[in-house]
Amino acid sequence: MKLLLHSCCGPCTTFPLHLFRAEGFLVGGLFFNPNIYPEEEGEKRWQTYADWANRAGLNARRVRMPYRDWVQAVSKPGKCRECYYVRLGHTAKVAKEEGYDCFSTTLLVSPYQDHQGIVLAMERASREHGIPYVCRDLRRGYLRSRQMARGNHMYMQKYCGCEFSMGGEG
């Protein structure tokens, strides 16, 4: 089965990619993170992800959305959950259009993210785009993903990515 994996960053992709491959999925990667601020941080994360994906044999690409469009989409209560949906809704749409069997996200590996909010966003995206999602509680692999990232000399960021999380609001 072909799975499109939304990736928030390289370090968070390490463990999920290996797990999904071990489960027999043929994995493609999608870097769609219009939330990352400032632009230089987004470039650093993309480059880290792209370099590692190349070494790992992951066919990955980047999709962009203007930052101001992202801010408008999440400028209401529950901005983190709206952000999950913006990214996962687009991932589901791409997966469906490109003939994938399902989609998932590396956001599920972080113990610092709203796990239930991510699952709800995946359910909504799946329903709206007519494609199944694969949900695993990947948080058990968080420390392993950090070890794998360090072993690959990957840049590891200090905040989720958005300007709201820089001040502890994210």
C-alpha positions as CSV (number, residue, x, y, z in Angstrom):
1,M,0.0,0.0,0.0
2,K,1.2,3.5,-0.9
3,L,1.2,6.0,2.0
4,L,1.8,9.7,1.7
5,L,3.5,10.9,4.8
6,H,3.2,14.5,5.8
7,S,6.5,15.5,7.5
8,C,6.8,18.5,9.8
9,C,10.6,18.2,9.9
10,G,13.5,15.7,9.3
11,P,14.1,14.6,12.9
12,C,10.4,13.8,13.4
13,T,10.4,11.8,10.2
14,T,13.1,9.3,11.1
15,F,11.2,6.9,13.3
16,P,7.8,7.1,11.6
17,L,9.4,6.4,8.2
18,H,11.2,3.3,9.4
19,L,8.1,2.1,11.3
20,F,5.8,2.5,8.3
21,R,8.3,0.8,6.0
22,A,8.6,-2.1,8.4
23,E,4.8,-2.4,8.3
24,G,5.1,-2.8,4.5
25,F,4.0,0.6,3.3
26,L,5.6,2.2,0.3
27,V,6.1,5.7,1.6
28,G,6.2,9.1,-0.2
29,G,7.0,12.3,1.6
30,L,5.3,15.7,1.6
31,F,6.8,18.7,3.4
32,F,3.9,21.2,3.7
33,N,4.4,23.5,6.6
34,P,3.3,27.1,5.9
35,N,3.3,27.6,9.7
36,I,7.0,27.8,10.0
37,Y,8.3,31.2,10.9
38,P,10.5,33.0,10.0
39,E,11.2,32.1,6.4
40,E,14.9,31.3,7.2
41,E,13.7,28.7,9.8
42,G,11.5,27.1,7.1
43,E,14.4,26.9,4.7
44,K,16.6,25.3,7.3
45,R,14.0,22.7,8.2
46,W,13.3,22.0,4.5
47,Q,17.0,21.5,3.7
48,T,17.5,19.2,6.6
49,Y,14.5,17.2,5.7
50,A,15.3,17.1,2.0
51,D,19.0,16.1,2.5
52,W,18.0,13.3,4.9
53,A,15.1,12.1,2.7
54,N,17.5,11.8,-0.2
55,R,19.9,9.7,1.9
56,A,17.0,7.6,3.3
57,G,15.6,6.9,-0.2
58,L,12.4,8.8,0.5
59,N,10.8,10.4,-2.5
60,A,9.9,13.7,-1.0
61,R,8.8,17.1,-2.1
62,R,7.8,20.5,-0.8
63,V,4.5,22.3,-1.3
64,R,4.2,26.0,-0.4
65,M,1.4,28.3,0.8
66,P,1.9,32.0,1.4
67,Y,2.4,32.7,5.1
68,R,-0.3,35.3,5.2
69,D,-2.8,32.8,3.8
70,W,-1.8,30.4,6.7
71,V,-2.2,33.2,9.3
72,Q,-5.7,34.0,7.9
73,A,-6.7,30.3,8.0
74,V,-5.7,29.9,11.7
75,S,-6.6,33.3,13.1
76,K,-9.4,32.0,15.2
77,P,-9.7,30.1,18.5
78,G,-8.1,26.7,18.3
79,K,-5.3,27.8,16.0
80,C,-3.2,24.7,16.6
81,R,-6.0,22.4,15.6
82,E,-6.8,24.6,12.5
83,C,-3.1,24.5,11.6
84,Y,-3.2,20.7,11.8
85,Y,-6.2,20.6,9.5
86,V,-4.7,23.1,7.0
87,R,-1.6,20.8,6.6
88,L,-3.4,17.4,6.8
89,G,-6.3,18.5,4.6
90,H,-3.8,19.4,1.9
91,T,-1.9,16.2,2.4
92,A,-5.1,14.1,2.0
93,K,-6.0,16.1,-1.2
94,V,-2.6,15.4,-2.7
95,A,-2.7,11.8,-1.6
96,K,-6.0,11.3,-3.3
97,E,-5.0,13.1,-6.5
98,E,-1.8,11.2,-6.8
99,G,-3.1,7.7,-6.3
100,Y,-1.9,7.0,-2.8
101,D,-3.9,4.5,-0.8
102,C,-3.7,6.5,2.5
103,F,-1.9,9.3,4.3
104,S,-0.4,9.9,7.7
105,T,1.7,12.5,9.5
106,T,4.9,12.7,11.5
107,L,3.2,15.1,13.9
108,L,2.0,12.0,15.7
109,V,5.5,11.4,17.0
110,S,5.8,14.5,19.2
111,P,4.7,14.3,22.9
112,Y,4.5,18.1,22.7
113,Q,1.7,18.3,20.1
114,D,-2.0,17.9,20.7
115,H,-2.4,14.3,19.7
116,Q,-6.2,14.3,19.8
117,G,-6.3,17.4,17.7
118,I,-4.1,15.8,15.1
119,V,-6.3,12.7,15.0
120,L,-9.4,14.9,14.6
121,A,-7.7,16.7,11.8
122,M,-6.8,13.4,10.1
123,E,-10.4,12.2,10.4
124,R,-11.8,15.4,8.9
125,A,-9.3,15.4,6.1
126,S,-10.0,11.7,5.3
127,R,-13.8,12.3,5.3
128,E,-13.6,15.5,3.1
129,H,-11.1,14.1,0.6
130,G,-12.3,10.4,0.5
131,I,-9.0,8.8,1.4
132,P,-8.1,6.7,4.5
133,Y,-5.6,7.8,7.1
134,V,-3.2,5.7,9.1
135,C,-3.0,6.6,12.7
136,R,-0.4,5.3,15.0
137,D,0.5,6.6,18.4
138,L,4.2,7.3,17.5
139,R,5.0,9.1,20.7
140,R,6.8,5.9,22.0
141,G,9.3,6.5,19.2
142,Y,10.0,10.2,20.1
143,L,13.3,9.6,21.9
144,R,14.4,7.1,19.2
145,S,13.7,9.7,16.5
146,R,15.9,12.2,18.4
147,Q,18.7,9.6,18.6
148,M,18.4,8.9,14.9
149,A,18.5,12.6,14.1
150,R,21.6,13.1,16.2
151,G,23.2,10.1,14.5
152,N,22.5,11.7,11.2
153,H,23.8,15.1,12.3
154,M,20.4,16.7,11.6
155,Y,19.4,20.2,12.6
156,M,16.9,20.0,15.5
157,Q,14.7,23.0,16.1
158,K,13.7,24.4,19.5
159,Y,10.0,25.3,18.8
160,C,7.1,23.9,16.8
161,G,7.6,26.3,14.0
162,C,5.0,29.0,14.1
163,E,5.5,32.5,15.5
164,F,2.9,31.8,18.2
165,S,5.0,28.9,19.6
166,M,8.1,31.1,19.8
167,G,6.5,33.0,22.7
168,G,5.1,29.8,24.4
169,E,1.6,30.4,23.0
170,G,1.7,27.5,20.4
